[in-house]
Amino acid sequence: MGGGRKAGTGSARPRLRWFGAMVLLGLMAPCLAGCGDAGSSKVLGPWGGEGQVPRIAFEDAGTFGGDDGCNAFSGTWYQSGADVIVLDAIVGAVGCLEDRARLSAAVSFRVQDGKLLAFDGQGSVIDELHRNGP
């Protein structure tokens, strides 16, 4: 008599676990594509002139920081094939009268022919830097 399950119970927990696993997998997908390979990336280290601007440095912990002569910026990145994708960035809001704030607007980077190319959201090269240091 009273030993049966109530209607509508018992199946919600497995569905909730499945949904949680899918959300977690979706959040981890960018890192699964390349975060683990940051330590061997050709982009690591400083780019641009030492003490000059523009400049940027990529760390193996997945962080970067730089200065484009107008704004200082920093953020996180991950490797996706040959491209370095900016996950998020904090950019100082100084503003410039000159066309110098290009590097802080980059959404991705690629090392090509010994240069670091910076790309905007439309895939156009907006800046290029040479290796600084080892």
URZI-V263767 format. One line per field, one symbol per residue. ss: DSSP state (@ for helix, = for strand, . for the rest). burial: I if it has 16 or more other ideal C-beta (glycine too) atoms within 10 Angstrom, else O. A space follows every 50 residues. Layout:
ss->???
burial->???
This chain:
ss->...........@@@@@@@@@@@@@@@@@@@@@@@@@@@@@....====.. ....====....=====....=========..=========......... ..@@@..=====..=====.....=======...
burial->OOOOOOOOOOOOOOOOOOOOOOOOOOOOOOOOOIIOOIOOIOIIIIIIOO OOIIIIIIOOOIOIOIIIIIIOIIIIIIIOOOIIIIOOIOIOOOOOOOOO IIIIIIOIIIIOOOOIIIIOOOOOOIIIIOOIOO
